[in-house]
Each structure stands twice: as structure tokens, then as C-alpha cells.
Amino acid sequence: MTTGLIIQREFRAQIKSKSFIWSTAITCLIIIAAGLVFHIFSGKDGDEAEEGPTIAVTEQASVLTETLESLGATVIEASDPREAAEEEEVDAALDGDPTALTIYLEDSSDPADVRPFIENAATGYVVTRELGEQASAELSQMLAQAGNPQVVGLDDEEMEENVDPILLAFGFATLVLTYMAIVMSISMLSIGIVEEKASRIVEILLATVKPRQLLLGKVLGLGITILLMVASYLISAVIAATIAGILPEIAVDKSMWLAIATSVVWILLGFFMFAMLTGGLASTVSRQEELGAVTTPLVMLSLIPFYLGFFLVPTMPDALVTKILSFIPLFAPFMMPVRAAFGMAAWEPLLAMVLCVASIPLLAALAGKIYQRSILRTGERVKITQALRG
């Protein structure tokens, strides 16, 4: 039996598993449902333009009608501004000369979306009347801008300048998908290894293939399954973004495709590193009841970089400790995708990927040695030190 046949056998076994089919299908439906919920509650509709306020004007204030309509407001005539302001579709009613306007509202509130229309219209009218048509347009614009100064929050200024929101979204998505892929691989691979060991099927397989080839084939077969799962989630995310109305606002260019490809690479690197460790450690036990002692430390180990990527990187993206940790192979797939949103040198993610790729053969050699010396031992759990000594 060749490694290729082992890969096919593992892939078919996993893809036909009811737990894999149902978990993937349910997760995809949840992602799509999230997009639908966002669309419903956001009230977002790309086909409808935002409408301006409806303003009622008396005969005296009707000189502002043309200016108000040019600003996007809907203007209706009214004889009594008080009665007009009480109508449901009217946001405000105007009466008096533009230099001394009276605004009537249904209640005592002062709606911020109505005042700019009225103030700009009145300013434009006064400027036109006093200085003439040529000066009115430019001065009206300048006065309108002066009356609506830009507000900058000092606490958000640096964040807005340095963070790419699209890359940040990709970073967090990669973080979650990497963790999901690792947790699923730990569960699926460890259960499969112990089942084969308990049923002694592994003894038949090892009669035709070397132990390390068998472990490599199982990891690669599971890797193809995980890649299919990630592809299903990405397709569901695109569907959800389309339903939510977010996708049309995102420019799909070369940088977007590069971000997607980079995310897939990080997910696969994270999977292979933890899968190798799982394969070696799972071979040290003979019963499903003992798997918790093996899988729990691995899951907890993956949680450390997961939380660092979620909380440490956004809080301290330029800190020395963040940069150092993001180059450690088991941490890089979680931290580097989030760091990319805060800006970094182009060589940093490339170096981190090289370190991850270089660590995989080392982890494979370590896991292969443990697997080879433990897979045929039944009964008590084999200690790691014992397996390494042979």
C-alpha cells in the first residue's frame, strides 16, 4: 500500500463521516443565516437612496423652497406652520423671513438631520440677496463647511490611520478558521488512530507500509478534508456577505485575492503542525477513554495563540513581545494574519511562513518516532520519554 492509497482511504473515511457532514453543513447554514439576520436588522438596501427630510414652508418662508430642494429636502406648502408640524410625514415647518426663521417641531427635540438643510438654505439665501448670484455659491459652500466642522477623536485617530479594516476582518476570520481546523483535526485524527489501534487494523496496515508513511498519509488525507471544509466556510461567507449587502462595497482586486491565498496558507500551516503532534501523541494510548489526557493539552496549547491573536495583537501590535511571539511556528498562524492589518514589513510574514514550513519536518520526525514506537503497544499508556528512548 502506497502513501497515495492511504491518503485516499483517510479522505474517503472522513468525508463519509456523518459527524463531519452535519457539522460542516450546520456551520455553513449558521454563517449564511448570520448574513440574512444582518440584512434584516441593518435595514440596508442598496437600491434605495437615502431620502432627505420633509419640510413645510409658509408663504413668507417659501423663498427657501428652491434651495432646500437642491439640498435634497422635500418641500411642501403650508398655511399654518403649527398644524403642518403635527403631521406625521413632516419633520419640521418654517415660518418668517430667512434672516429670522422660526422652526416648528412636533416636540421639543432638535433633529440633527433637519438643521443642516435649514441653516444652509437660509445662509445661501442671505448671501445671494446681499452679495449677488456670483458670490453666493462659493460663499454658501464655505459657510456651510464652517458650520459643520470635522470632529476627530484623538483616541481613534491612530487606529483609523494605521489599521486596514478589510485585512483586520480577514485576520480575525483566519484566526477563527485556523482554530476550528486544528480542533477538528485533533478530534478526528486522534479518534481514528485509537480506533485502528484498538481494533488491530493498524497491524494489518503496517504489514505493507512503514509507520511513518501511514501517519503521513493519514495527516495528508485529513488535510484535504479540512481544506474542503474551509472552502465550504469561505463560500458560505461570500454568500452571507452578498445577502448582507457588504460584498458590493468590497473591492475584489489583486490585494484581496492575495489576502485570501495568505489566509489559506496560514490555516494549512497551523493544521499540519498541530496534526503532526496529534498523530504522535494519540498513538500512545489504546482506549478512547484515555484520549482526553492527550487531546486536552493540545487544545489548550492552541488556545494560547488564539487568545493572543484576538487580544494581544490589536492592543499592542507594535510591541516587541508581540513581534517575537508572532514568529514562533505554533503561534504564527494565529498572530501574523491579524498583525497584517496593522502594517508590517513585507519580509515578516514570509519569514514566519518559512519558519513554520521548516518546523513541519522536525515535528513530523518527532511525531513519527513516537508513532512508530507506540502504535503497536497496547495496554497502559506509553509515556513520551519511553517512546523517545525506544
Disulfide bonds with the S-S distance in Angstrom:
none
